[in-house]
Amino acid sequence: MQEIDYQHPRNISPAQIGRLAQGEWIIRAQNLLITGPCGSGKTYLACALGHNACLQSYSVRYYRLSRLFLELTQAKADGSYHKQLKQLAKIQLLIIDDWGLEPLTPANRNDLMEIMDDRHGHTATLMISQLPTDQWYASIGDSTLADAILDRLMHNAHRLQLKGESMRKILGQLTEDEHLG
C-alpha cells in the first residue's frame, strides 16, 4: 500500500485508498469496481488492496476473467464444478481482472451469474476493467443475465475511476544509456 504512486494525476487520493485499506467494505460484503485506461494502475492498486487484505487475515484470490472461465470449464469436465463454485463463494475478497476484454459466451454468462449470486451479500468482489461501468451491460450480451449479474455486482459497490497516462509508459522509459542501439 505504501508504494502506491499518488504523484501522477490518476483520480485517486491517499484518503480514498486509506479508507479502502481499512477493509470495512470487505467486512460488509460490498464490492469495488476499478475502471480506467490501460496502464493506469488498476491491477496494481487491486493487488495492493488484496495484499493488504491478506495481511488483515482475509482470504483473497485473484483471477484474470479468462483464466477463471477456463478453470470453471475444466471443473465442469472433471466433475468438480459445484465444489469450485463453493470455494469461490467462500473467498472473502475475490479479485477479477480484465472484465470486458472479450465477449462472454452463454456458458461464461451463466458461470458469472452463479458466482455473483453465491457471493452477493456474503463476500466482497473487486472487479477491474478498462471499460467504463456504463458499458458493462452491453458487454455481457444477454439483457436478462446482464440485469441479474450487474444488480448483484453494482448496487453495493464502491467505484474508482482511474485516469491518466499509462504508468508503464511513464515508469518504463529507457534512459539514453539503456538503449541498445
Backbone as a printed PyTorch tensor [residue, N CA C, xyz], in Angstrom:
tensor([[[  0.8270,  -1.1930,   0.0000],
         [  0.0000,   0.0000,   0.0000],
         [  0.8710,   1.2570,   0.0000]],

        [[  2.0020,   1.2040,   0.7180],
         [  2.8430,   2.3880,   0.8410],
         [  3.5630,   2.7400,  -0.4530]],

        [[  3.5610,   1.8520,  -1.4370],
         [  4.2390,   2.1280,  -2.6970],
         [  3.2940,   2.6590,  -3.7940]],

        [[  2.0520,   2.8970,  -3.4540],
         [  1.1070,   3.4470,  -4.4350],
         [  1.5410,   4.8730,  -4.7820]],

        [[  1.6010,   5.1490,  -6.0650],
         [  2.0570,   6.4400,  -6.5700],
         [  0.8690,   7.4020,  -6.6680]],

        [[  0.9340,   8.4690,  -5.8800],
         [ -0.1080,   9.4960,  -5.9240],
         [  0.3790,  10.7500,  -6.6490]],

        [[  1.6410,  10.7450,  -7.1090],
         [  2.2130,  11.9330,  -7.7390],
         [  1.6300,  12.1780,  -9.1270]],

        [[  1.3680,  11.1000,  -9.8710],
         [  0.7950,  11.2480, -11.2010],
         [ -0.7240,  11.3830, -11.0600]],

        [[ -1.3330,  12.3100, -11.7700],
         [ -2.7830,  12.5240, -11.6240],
         [ -3.5890,  11.3480, -12.1850]],

        [[ -4.1200,  10.5200, -11.2730],
         [ -4.8860,   9.3320, -11.6990],
         [ -6.2860,   9.3080, -11.1090]],

        [[ -6.6850,  10.3820, -10.4170],
         [ -8.0320,  10.4740,  -9.8610],
         [ -8.2150,   9.6020,  -8.6260]],

        [[ -7.1300,   9.3920,  -7.8730],
         [ -7.2210,   8.6880,  -6.5870],
         [ -6.4900,   9.5280,  -5.5440]],

        [[ -6.9080,   9.3890,  -4.3100],
         [ -6.2580,  10.1360,  -3.2350],
         [ -5.8290,   9.1760,  -2.1300]],

        [[ -4.8320,   9.5550,  -1.3600],
         [ -4.4370,   8.7190,  -0.2190],
         [ -5.5980,   8.4720,   0.7450]],

        [[ -6.4800,   9.4530,   0.8980],
         [ -7.6190,   9.2790,   1.8090],
         [ -8.5650,   8.1850,   1.3140]],

        [[ -8.8570,   8.1900,   0.0020],
         [ -9.7330,   7.1410,  -0.5680],
         [ -9.1170,   5.7590,  -0.3550]],

        [[ -7.8630,   5.6320,  -0.7230],
         [ -7.1980,   4.3350,  -0.6320],
         [ -7.0520,   3.9190,   0.8330]],

        [[ -6.7980,   4.8780,   1.7010],
         [ -6.7040,   4.5850,   3.1300],
         [ -8.0000,   4.0120,   3.6870]],

        [[ -9.1280,   4.5910,   3.2570],
         [-10.4260,   4.0630,   3.7090],
         [-10.6380,   2.6410,   3.1930]],

        [[-10.3100,   2.4170,   1.9140],
         [-10.4580,   1.0700,   1.3570],
         [ -9.5190,   0.0850,   2.0580]],

        [[ -8.3220,   0.5340,   2.3950],
         [ -7.3370,  -0.3320,   3.0390],
         [ -7.7910,  -0.7870,   4.4280]],

        [[ -8.6610,  -0.0330,   5.0670],
         [ -9.1690,  -0.4320,   6.3770],
         [ -9.9920,  -1.7170,   6.3050]],

        [[-10.5700,  -1.9960,   5.1280],
         [-11.2590,  -3.2690,   4.9170],
         [-12.7060,  -3.3280,   5.3580]],

        [[-13.2690,  -2.2210,   5.7520],
         [-14.6720,  -2.2170,   6.1870],
         [-15.5940,  -2.7150,   5.0690]],

        [[-15.2930,  -2.3580,   3.8370],
         [-16.1000,  -2.7830,   2.6890],
         [-16.0550,  -4.2990,   2.5150]],

        [[-14.9570,  -4.9150,   2.8930],
         [-14.8530,  -6.3820,   2.8100],
         [-15.7130,  -7.0070,   3.8980]],

        [[-15.6350,  -6.4710,   5.0980],
         [-16.4540,  -6.9710,   6.2060],
         [-17.9380,  -6.8800,   5.8490]],

        [[-18.3270,  -5.7910,   5.1900],
         [-19.7340,  -5.5610,   4.8430],
         [-20.1580,  -6.2690,   3.5530]],

        [[-19.2570,  -7.0470,   2.9690],
         [-19.5350,  -7.7850,   1.7220],
         [-19.9590,  -6.8380,   0.6050]],

        [[-19.2740,  -5.7090,   0.5340],
         [-19.5060,  -4.7580,  -0.5380],
         [-18.4970,  -5.0120,  -1.6520]],

        [[-18.7340,  -4.4340,  -2.7920],
         [-17.8600,  -4.6430,  -3.9350],
         [-17.0740,  -3.3770,  -4.2410]],

        [[-16.0290,  -3.5460,  -5.0420],
         [-15.2230,  -2.4220,  -5.5030],
         [-15.0210,  -2.5910,  -7.0000]],

        [[-15.3140,  -1.5400,  -7.7470],
         [-15.1560,  -1.5440,  -9.1930],
         [-14.0610,  -0.5410,  -9.5420]],

        [[-12.9840,  -1.0310, -10.1520],
         [-11.8930,  -0.1540, -10.5570],
         [-11.8550,  -0.1440, -12.0800]],

        [[-12.0410,   1.0420, -12.6480],
         [-12.0130,   1.1940, -14.0990],
         [-10.9820,   2.2490, -14.4680]],

        [[-10.5700,   2.2120, -15.7280],
         [ -9.6420,   3.2130, -16.2130],
         [ -8.8970,   2.6980, -17.4330]],

        [[ -8.1450,   3.5860, -18.0720],
         [ -7.4300,   3.1930, -19.2870],
         [ -6.3070,   2.2070, -19.0120]],

        [[ -5.8610,   1.5620, -20.0690],
         [ -4.7680,   0.6070, -19.9950],
         [ -3.5420,   1.2800, -19.3710]],

        [[ -2.9390,   0.6050, -18.3980],
         [ -1.7170,   1.1000, -17.7830],
         [ -1.9200,   2.1200, -16.6810]],

        [[ -3.1630,   2.4000, -16.3120],
         [ -3.4160,   3.4320, -15.3000],
         [ -3.1870,   2.9390, -13.8720]],

        [[ -2.8820,   1.6750, -13.7080],
         [ -2.5730,   1.1460, -12.3850],
         [ -3.7040,   0.4040, -11.7140]],

        [[ -4.7110,   0.0060, -12.4840],
         [ -5.8770,  -0.6810, -11.9140],
         [ -5.4760,  -1.9860, -11.2280]],

        [[ -4.7360,  -2.8190, -11.9370],
         [ -4.3440,  -4.1210, -11.3930],
         [ -3.3950,  -3.9540, -10.2150]],

        [[ -2.4600,  -3.0320, -10.3270],
         [ -1.5180,  -2.7840,  -9.2330],
         [ -2.2760,  -2.3850,  -7.9750]],

        [[ -3.2160,  -1.4570,  -8.1310],
         [ -3.9950,  -0.9800,  -6.9950],
         [ -4.8340,  -2.1100,  -6.3910]],

        [[ -5.4820,  -2.8920,  -7.2550],
         [ -6.3000,  -4.0130,  -6.7740],
         [ -5.4460,  -5.0280,  -6.0300]],

        [[ -4.2760,  -5.3390,  -6.5670],
         [ -3.3950,  -6.3070,  -5.9070],
         [ -2.8380,  -5.7560,  -4.5980]],

        [[ -2.5800,  -4.4530,  -4.5520],
         [ -2.1380,  -3.8380,  -3.2980],
         [ -3.2430,  -3.9550,  -2.2370]],

        [[ -4.4810,  -3.6940,  -2.6340],
         [ -5.6050,  -3.8470,  -1.7020],
         [ -5.7860,  -5.3130,  -1.3060]],

        [[ -5.6040,  -6.2160,  -2.2730],
         [ -5.6950,  -7.6480,  -1.9700],
         [ -4.6060,  -8.0920,  -1.0120]],

        [[ -3.3820,  -7.6420,  -1.2340],
         [ -2.2680,  -7.9870,  -0.3390],
         [ -2.5310,  -7.4420,   1.0580]],

        [[ -3.0130,  -6.2070,   1.1180],
         [ -3.3540,  -5.6010,   2.3970],
         [ -4.4400,  -6.4160,   3.1120]],

        [[ -5.4270,  -6.8980,   2.3480],
         [ -6.4890,  -7.7260,   2.9390],
         [ -5.9070,  -9.0350,   3.4790]],

        [[ -4.9540,  -9.6130,   2.7560],
         [ -4.2860, -10.8310,   3.2490],
         [ -3.5900, -10.5640,   4.5850]],

        [[ -2.9330,  -9.4160,   4.6900],
         [ -2.2520,  -9.0490,   5.9300],
         [ -3.2340,  -8.8860,   7.0900]],

        [[ -4.4930,  -8.6070,   6.7600],
         [ -5.5460,  -8.4870,   7.7710],
         [ -6.2740,  -9.8220,   7.9700]],

        [[ -5.7110, -10.8930,   7.4140],
         [ -6.2170, -12.2700,   7.5700],
         [ -7.4980, -12.5690,   6.7980]],

        [[ -7.8020, -11.7860,   5.7690],
         [ -8.9160, -12.1160,   4.8820],
         [ -8.4190, -13.1260,   3.8470]],

        [[ -9.3010, -13.9990,   3.3990],
         [ -8.9510, -14.8720,   2.2850],
         [ -9.1600, -14.0950,   0.9930]],

        [[ -8.1690, -14.1630,   0.1100],
         [ -8.1760, -13.3670,  -1.1190],
         [ -7.7380, -14.2560,  -2.2750]],

        [[ -8.3700, -14.0630,  -3.4170],
         [ -7.9770, -14.7870,  -4.6340],
         [ -8.0700, -13.8400,  -5.8200]],

        [[ -7.0510, -13.8780,  -6.6820],
         [ -7.0020, -13.0430,  -7.8830],
         [ -7.1420, -13.9350,  -9.1080]],

        [[ -7.9730, -13.5020, -10.0550],
         [ -8.1260, -14.1920, -11.3420],
         [ -8.1890, -13.1710, -12.4610]],

        [[ -7.5770, -13.4840, -13.5710],
         [ -7.9500, -12.8290, -14.8220],
         [ -9.2280, -13.5390, -15.2480]],

        [[-10.2050, -12.8140, -15.7380],
         [-11.5100, -13.3910, -16.0440],
         [-11.4110, -14.5740, -16.9960]],

        [[-10.5770, -14.4640, -18.0190],
         [-10.4520, -15.5600, -18.9850],
         [ -9.9400, -16.8350, -18.3160]],

        [[ -9.0320, -16.6970, -17.3700],
         [ -8.4950, -17.8830, -16.6800],
         [ -9.4970, -18.4580, -15.6810]],

        [[-10.3080, -17.6020, -15.0890],
         [-11.3740, -18.0880, -14.2140],
         [-12.3530, -18.9320, -15.0170]],

        [[-12.7430, -18.4380, -16.1820],
         [-13.6580, -19.2010, -17.0300],
         [-13.0220, -20.5090, -17.4890]],

        [[-11.7370, -20.4960, -17.7790],
         [-11.0340, -21.7250, -18.1720],
         [-11.0570, -22.7400, -17.0300]],

        [[-10.7880, -22.2870, -15.8080],
         [-10.8380, -23.1890, -14.6540],
         [-12.2340, -23.7700, -14.4660]],

        [[-13.2530, -22.9550, -14.6450],
         [-14.6280, -23.4410, -14.4780],
         [-15.0020, -24.4290, -15.5770]],

        [[-14.5310, -24.1960, -16.7840],
         [-14.7680, -25.1460, -17.8840],
         [-14.1100, -26.4850, -17.5770]],

        [[-12.8870, -26.4380, -17.0750],
         [-12.1890, -27.6690, -16.7020],
         [-12.8930, -28.3610, -15.5400]],

        [[-13.4040, -27.5740, -14.6000],
         [-14.1210, -28.1510, -13.4580],
         [-15.4110, -28.8400, -13.9040]],

        [[-16.0660, -28.2850, -14.9100],
         [-17.2570, -28.9550, -15.4490],
         [-16.8750, -30.3020, -16.0570]],

        [[-15.7520, -30.3230, -16.7470],
         [-15.3110, -31.5490, -17.4160],
         [-14.9070, -32.6300, -16.4270]],

        [[-14.2860, -32.2410, -15.3080],
         [-13.8250, -33.2690, -14.3610],
         [-14.7900, -33.5060, -13.1960]],

        [[-15.9430, -32.8310, -13.2360],
         [-16.9710, -33.0750, -12.2220],
         [-16.8100, -32.2780, -10.9400]],

        [[-15.9010, -31.3260, -10.9080],
         [-15.6760, -30.5600,  -9.6730],
         [-16.2760, -29.1530,  -9.7190]],

        [[-17.1690, -28.9030, -10.6630],
         [-17.7360, -27.5740, -10.8630],
         [-18.4190, -27.0380,  -9.5980]],

        [[-19.2800, -27.8150,  -8.9890],
         [-20.0060, -27.3390,  -7.8090],
         [-19.0560, -27.0980,  -6.6400]],

        [[-18.0430, -27.9280,  -6.5120],
         [-17.0220, -27.7320,  -5.4800],
         [-16.2660, -26.4260,  -5.7320]],

        [[-15.9380, -26.1680,  -6.9900],
         [-15.2360, -24.9360,  -7.3600],
         [-16.0940, -23.7120,  -7.0470]],

        [[-17.3870, -23.7680,  -7.3700],
         [-18.2830, -22.6490,  -7.0620],
         [-18.3650, -22.3990,  -5.5530]],

        [[-18.4250, -23.4610,  -4.7780],
         [-18.4650, -23.3170,  -3.3100],
         [-17.1970, -22.6610,  -2.7930]],

        [[-16.0550, -23.0560,  -3.3550],
         [-14.7900, -22.4430,  -2.9390],
         [-14.7560, -20.9570,  -3.2880]],

        [[-15.2250, -20.6170,  -4.4790],
         [-15.2570, -19.2150,  -4.8880],
         [-16.1910, -18.3900,  -3.9920]],

        [[-17.2850, -18.9970,  -3.5790],
         [-18.2560, -18.2950,  -2.7340],
         [-17.6890, -17.9750,  -1.3540]],

        [[-16.7500, -18.7810,  -0.8740],
         [-16.1930, -18.6080,   0.4720],
         [-15.0610, -17.5910,   0.5430]],

        [[-14.4510, -17.2810,  -0.5830],
         [-13.3220, -16.3500,  -0.5820],
         [-13.8260, -14.9710,  -0.1740]],

        [[-13.2240, -14.3990,   0.8550],
         [-13.7330, -13.1290,   1.3830],
         [-13.5460, -11.9620,   0.4110]],

        [[-12.4730, -11.9980,  -0.3880],
         [-12.2690, -10.9780,  -1.4110],
         [-11.8240, -11.6680,  -2.6910]],

        [[-12.6870, -11.6560,  -3.6760],
         [-12.3840, -12.2210,  -4.9920],
         [-12.0790, -11.0680,  -5.9350]],

        [[-10.8750, -11.0740,  -6.5010],
         [-10.4500, -10.0370,  -7.4350],
         [-10.5220, -10.6190,  -8.8400]],

        [[-11.2950,  -9.9660,  -9.7010],
         [-11.4410, -10.4150, -11.0890],
         [-10.9530,  -9.2970, -12.0090]],

        [[ -9.9270,  -9.6100, -12.7680],
         [ -9.2810,  -8.6280, -13.6470],
         [ -9.6890,  -8.8540, -15.1010]],

        [[ -9.5590,  -7.8150, -15.8910],
         [ -9.7910,  -7.8470, -17.3370],
         [-11.2430,  -8.1020, -17.7210]],

        [[-12.1620,  -7.5800, -16.9190],
         [-13.5870,  -7.6450, -17.2440],
         [-13.8270,  -6.8830, -18.5370]],

        [[-14.5450,  -7.4890, -19.4640],
         [-14.9680,  -6.8110, -20.6710],
         [-13.9750,  -6.8300, -21.8220]],

        [[-12.8510,  -7.5150, -21.6710],
         [-11.8860,  -7.5690, -22.7700],
         [-12.3710,  -8.4530, -23.9160]],

        [[-13.0940,  -9.4950, -23.5700],
         [-13.5860, -10.4420, -24.5740],
         [-15.0890, -10.6040, -24.4100]],

        [[-15.8090, -10.8700, -25.5080],
         [-17.2550, -11.1150, -25.3770],
         [-17.5060, -12.3780, -24.5460]],

        [[-18.5710, -12.3540, -23.7710],
         [-18.9170, -13.5130, -22.9490],
         [-19.7360, -14.5050, -23.7570]],

        [[-19.4070, -15.7710, -23.6130],
         [-20.2030, -16.8330, -24.2210],
         [-21.4120, -17.0840, -23.3200]],

        [[-22.4130, -17.7930, -23.8120],
         [-23.5370, -18.1420, -22.9220],
         [-23.0690, -18.8840, -21.6590]],

        [[-22.1110, -19.7920, -21.7950],
         [-21.6010, -20.5120, -20.6180],
         [-20.9080, -19.5560, -19.6520]],

        [[-20.1430, -18.5940, -20.1830],
         [-19.4750, -17.5950, -19.3410],
         [-20.4960, -16.7780, -18.5590]],

        [[-21.5560, -16.3580, -19.2300],
         [-22.5890, -15.5610, -18.5620],
         [-23.2330, -16.3570, -17.4320]],

        [[-23.5140, -17.6170, -17.6870],
         [-24.1170, -18.4580, -16.6510],
         [-23.1610, -18.6610, -15.4800]],

        [[-21.8810, -18.8860, -15.7840],
         [-20.8850, -19.0530, -14.7170],
         [-20.7880, -17.7890, -13.8740]],

        [[-20.7480, -16.6520, -14.5330],
         [-20.6420, -15.3890, -13.8190],
         [-21.8770, -15.1390, -12.9520]],

        [[-23.0360, -15.5050, -13.4560],
         [-24.2570, -15.3680, -12.6690],
         [-24.1920, -16.2340, -11.4170]],

        [[-23.7330, -17.4680, -11.5690],
         [-23.5970, -18.3640, -10.4070],
         [-22.6630, -17.7630,  -9.3650]],

        [[-21.5200, -17.2530,  -9.8190],
         [-20.5330, -16.6760,  -8.9080],
         [-21.1180, -15.4730,  -8.1860]],

        [[-21.7010, -14.5470,  -8.9360],
         [-22.2450, -13.3280,  -8.3310],
         [-23.4090, -13.6230,  -7.3920]],

        [[-24.2420, -14.5850,  -7.7590],
         [-25.3740, -14.9350,  -6.9080],
         [-24.8970, -15.5430,  -5.5930]],

        [[-23.9220, -16.4310,  -5.6630],
         [-23.3910, -17.0580,  -4.4480],
         [-22.6980, -16.0470,  -3.5330]],

        [[-22.0440, -15.0570,  -4.1100],
         [-21.2450, -14.1120,  -3.3360],
         [-22.0620, -12.9280,  -2.8000]],

        [[-23.1330, -12.5620,  -3.4920],
         [-23.8900, -11.3580,  -3.1520],
         [-24.3500, -11.3590,  -1.6940]],

        [[-23.9620, -10.2990,  -0.9930],
         [-24.3810, -10.1420,   0.3970],
         [-23.5750, -10.9590,   1.3800]],

        [[-22.6380, -11.7750,   0.9100],
         [-21.8520, -12.6360,   1.7950],
         [-20.3590, -12.3300,   1.7570]],

        [[-19.8510, -11.9920,   0.5710],
         [-18.4240, -11.7510,   0.3880],
         [-18.2180, -10.6130,  -0.6050]],

        [[-17.0180, -10.0670,  -0.6160],
         [-16.7050,  -8.9070,  -1.4580],
         [-16.0540,  -9.3370,  -2.7680]],

        [[-16.3580,  -8.5930,  -3.8160],
         [-15.7560,  -8.8190,  -5.1260],
         [-15.1600,  -7.5090,  -5.6170]],

        [[-13.9480,  -7.5860,  -6.1360],
         [-13.2820,  -6.4290,  -6.7270],
         [-13.1480,  -6.7150,  -8.2140]],

        [[-13.7710,  -5.8860,  -9.0210],
         [-13.7730,  -6.0740, -10.4780],
         [-12.9260,  -4.9770, -11.1100]],

        [[-12.0640,  -5.3790, -12.0500],
         [-11.1530,  -4.4520, -12.7290],
         [-11.4700,  -4.4690, -14.2210]],

        [[-11.5940,  -3.2720, -14.8180],
         [-11.9380,  -3.2160, -16.2350],
         [-11.4480,  -1.9340, -16.8910]],

        [[-11.0930,  -2.0430, -18.1550],
         [-10.8250,  -0.8590, -18.9640],
         [-12.1340,  -0.2130, -19.4110]],

        [[-13.1990,  -1.0070, -19.4520],
         [-14.5000,  -0.4870, -19.8780],
         [-15.1300,   0.3540, -18.7720]],

        [[-15.6700,   1.5110, -19.1080],
         [-16.4550,   2.2510, -18.1140],
         [-17.6710,   1.4100, -17.7020]],

        [[-18.1040,   1.5770, -16.4740],
         [-19.1950,   0.7460, -15.9620],
         [-20.4760,   0.8850, -16.7800]],

        [[-20.6870,   2.0250, -17.4280],
         [-21.9040,   2.1770, -18.2230],
         [-21.8870,   1.3220, -19.4980]],

        [[-20.7720,   0.6970, -19.8120],
         [-20.6890,  -0.2020, -20.9550],
         [-20.7320,  -1.6830, -20.5570]],

        [[-20.7750,  -1.9710, -19.2560],
         [-20.7470,  -3.3550, -18.8030],
         [-22.0000,  -4.1240, -19.2100]],

        [[-23.1330,  -3.4630, -19.1600],
         [-24.4010,  -4.1170, -19.5160],
         [-24.3110,  -4.6940, -20.9260]],

        [[-23.8910,  -3.8750, -21.8750],
         [-23.7970,  -4.3120, -23.2720],
         [-22.7330,  -5.3930, -23.4490]],

        [[-21.6700,  -5.3480, -22.6430],
         [-20.5870,  -6.3310, -22.8000],
         [-21.0150,  -7.7350, -22.3720]],

        [[-22.0370,  -7.8420, -21.5590],
         [-22.4990,  -9.1680, -21.1200],
         [-23.2160,  -9.8900, -22.2550]],

        [[-23.9960,  -9.1770, -23.0210],
         [-24.5690,  -9.7580, -24.2290],
         [-25.9420, -10.3920, -24.1030]],

        [[-26.4860, -10.5090, -22.9290],
         [-27.8270, -11.0610, -22.7200],
         [-28.4910, -10.1700, -21.6790]],

        [[-29.5680,  -9.4930, -22.0640],
         [-30.1470,  -8.4770, -21.1830],
         [-30.6540,  -9.0340, -19.8580]],

        [[-31.2470, -10.2200, -19.8720],
         [-31.7690, -10.7920, -18.6360],
         [-30.6440, -11.1120, -17.6680]],

        [[-29.5960, -11.7790, -18.1590],
         [-28.4650, -12.1090, -17.2900],
         [-27.6770, -10.8500, -16.9200]],

        [[-27.5870,  -9.8990, -17.8300],
         [-26.8880,  -8.6470, -17.5200],
         [-27.5740,  -7.9450, -16.3480]],

        [[-28.8990,  -7.8770, -16.3820],
         [-29.6380,  -7.2770, -15.2690],
         [-29.3150,  -7.9820, -13.9570]],

        [[-29.3640,  -9.2950, -13.9760],
         [-29.1630, -10.0730, -12.7520],
         [-27.7280,  -9.9640, -12.2360]],

        [[-26.7590, -10.0920, -13.1200],
         [-25.3470, -10.0300, -12.7180],
         [-25.0020,  -8.6460, -12.1790]],

        [[-25.3540,  -7.6120, -12.9370],
         [-24.9760,  -6.2590, -12.5370],
         [-25.7540,  -5.7780, -11.3150]],

        [[-26.9690,  -6.2740, -11.1270],
         [-27.7260,  -5.9430,  -9.9240],
         [-26.9720,  -6.4180,  -8.6850]],

        [[-26.3950,  -7.5990,  -8.7590],
         [-25.6610,  -8.1630,  -7.6320],
         [-24.2750,  -7.5240,  -7.4580]],

        [[-23.7320,  -7.0360,  -8.5370],
         [-22.3660,  -6.5150,  -8.5110],
         [-22.2970,  -5.0170,  -8.2110]],

        [[-23.1890,  -4.2250,  -8.7810],
         [-23.0110,  -2.7750,  -8.7810],
         [-23.7400,  -2.0100,  -7.6840]],

        [[-24.8260,  -2.5210,  -7.1690],
         [-25.6470,  -1.7150,  -6.2740],
         [-25.0630,  -1.5220,  -4.8880]],

        [[-24.0710,  -2.3100,  -4.5290],
         [-23.4090,  -2.0930,  -3.2380],
         [-21.9140,  -1.8750,  -3.4530]],

        [[-21.5710,  -1.2530,  -4.5840],
         [-20.1660,  -1.1460,  -4.9720],
         [-19.5990,   0.2580,  -4.7960]],

        [[-18.3750,   0.2790,  -4.3070],
         [-17.5580,   1.4830,  -4.3330],
         [-16.9430,   1.5410,  -5.7250]],

        [[-16.6740,   2.7420,  -6.2090],
         [-16.1350,   2.8640,  -7.5680],
         [-14.9120,   3.7720,  -7.5730]],

        [[-13.8870,   3.3040,  -8.2510],
         [-12.7020,   4.1150,  -8.5150],
         [-12.5300,   4.1760, -10.0210]],

        [[-12.5810,   5.3650, -10.5620],
         [-12.3830,   5.5310, -11.9990],
         [-11.0380,   6.2200, -12.1920]],

        [[-10.0200,   5.4210, -12.5180],
         [ -8.6820,   5.9540, -12.7070],
         [ -8.5850,   6.6870, -14.0340]],

        [[ -7.7170,   7.6530, -14.0630],
         [ -7.4820,   8.4430, -15.2670],
         [ -5.9890,   8.5370, -15.4780]],

        [[ -5.6230,   9.1600, -16.5640],
         [ -4.2180,   9.4670, -16.7730],
         [ -3.5300,   8.5820, -17.7800]],

        [[ -2.2850,   8.9510, -18.0150],
         [ -1.4490,   8.2460, -18.9750],
         [ -0.9650,   6.9230, -18.3910]],

        [[ -0.5810,   6.0120, -19.2510],
         [ -0.1070,   4.7030, -18.8250],
         [  1.0920,   4.8210, -17.8890]],

        [[  0.9660,   4.2070, -16.7180],
         [  2.0840,   4.1910, -15.7670],
         [  3.2500,   3.3870, -16.3440]],

        [[  2.9520,   2.4080, -17.1810],
         [  4.0320,   1.6390, -17.8110],
         [  4.8640,   2.5500, -18.7090]],

        [[  4.1760,   3.4370, -19.4090],
         [  4.8720,   4.3640, -20.2950],
         [  5.6920,   5.3580, -19.4780]],

        [[  5.0820,   5.8830, -18.4210],
         [  5.7540,   6.8810, -17.5900],
         [  6.9670,   6.2710, -16.8810]],

        [[  6.7770,   5.1070, -16.2630],
         [  7.8350,   4.4990, -15.4530],
         [  8.7780,   3.6170, -16.2500]],

        [[  8.4060,   3.2660, -17.4720],
         [  9.2000,   2.3230, -18.2480],
         [ 10.1020,   2.9550, -19.2840]],

        [[ 10.2290,   4.2770, -19.2750],
         [ 11.0670,   4.9520, -20.2590],
         [ 12.5260,   4.5590, -20.0530]],

        [[ 13.1690,   4.1310, -21.1190],
         [ 14.5900,   3.8040, -21.0580],
         [ 15.4050,   5.0940, -21.0520]],

        [[ 16.4660,   5.0720, -20.2760],
         [ 17.3890,   6.2080, -20.3140],
         [ 18.2530,   6.0990, -21.5580]],

        [[ 18.9730,   7.1380, -21.8750],
         [ 19.8480,   7.1500, -23.0450],
         [ 20.8640,   6.0140, -22.9650]],

        [[ 21.3870,   5.7210, -21.7860],
         [ 22.3940,   4.6620, -21.6000],
         [ 21.8060,   3.2640, -21.7520]],

        [[ 20.5030,   3.1090, -21.5120],
         [ 19.8750,   1.7960, -21.5620],
         [ 19.5200,   1.3500, -22.9760]],

        [[ 19.4140,   2.2650, -23.9040],
         [ 19.0780,   1.9020, -25.2930],
         [ 20.1640,   1.0110, -25.8870]],

        [[ 19.7600,  -0.0270, -26.5960],
         [ 20.7100,  -0.9630, -27.1810],
         [ 21.2720,  -0.4580, -28.5000]],

        [[ 20.5960,   0.4600, -29.1730],
         [ 21.0040,   0.9100, -30.4960],
         [ 22.0090,   1.9540, -30.4440]]])
